[in-house]
Amino acid sequence: MIEAVRTVIHYDRFYFFPAGLFLLFSFFTIPAFSSEFSPQKAEFSVRVNDLVVSYRVMSVFAMPVENLRIGVKASREKSIFYLHSSPGKKKSILPRQWEWEAPASPGHYVLNITNAETTATVSLNVFVLVPFDQIEGEYLNGYRIGKYPHTPLKQLAVYKPPRGFIEVTRENAETLIPPHFRLGQFLCKQEGGYPKYLVLKERLLLKLGLLLERISQKRYHCNSFHIYKIIDELYGKKFYERLTGGLARYKKIKLLCPLCAC
């Protein structure tokens, strides 16, 4: 079942719809673990392909054996950095620049980029995706994905089927992606055991981090958001009416982005 979601931020009785965000948040129900919020920014930035990462922890999604171009941007030109990788082929191109080939097996891998002088580190959680073509019928390893439309809505690229799916296991569900958000927070409520599957985009995670930082600047004490997903009737209204007792009544919600597979 494909799940479509739209952002609604409950902000002191007002509702905002920021462009490009496709989740429903509530931050009033998050306990404040600390009165001081830290965005967990790194002392240097890392570029992965065309994505710029400024957090100490970030996630990247890649297909099996896909090459990632990784580089460092730091204030001191003479600083030396090292890339420490788990399985995968690493090749140095220039100082502070590498190519890393993702393993052939889907799963969670960690890349650490470290400043040799200060030991400051940016950790990249690389999730190698399970290819889309491994779906059998409507299921992927027993998890119900459903059917994507053969023709994307208005031929827009955002509605095309994803390249692959993030495999969520009991072991990696608590992985930070980025700071303050864990992988398991983005799962839908489909019953059953692991593995489960979803689709995420790196830029969405960056926007979530920025949004949380802006809200904290308004002196609302929260360390994360609750994430709710509204189901669009375009993808199986009857199935979710049975499953959720009528949650799919939000039939007039415009489909913005197929974010999570469920």
Buried (B, 14 or more C-beta within 10 A) or exposed (E): BBBBBBBBBBBEEEEEEEEEBBBBBBBEEBEEEEEEBEBBEBBBBBBBBEBEBBBBBBBBBBBBEBBBEBBBEBEEEEBEBEBEBEEBEEEEEEEBBBBBBBBEEBBBBBBEBBBEEEEBBBBBBBBBBBBBEEBEEEEBBEBBBBEBEEEBEEEEEEBBBBBBBBBBBEEBBEBBBBBBBEBBBBBBEBEEEBBBBBBBBBEBBBBBBEBBBEBBEEEBBBBBBBBBBBBBBBBBBEBBBEBEEEBBBBEEBEBBBBBBBB
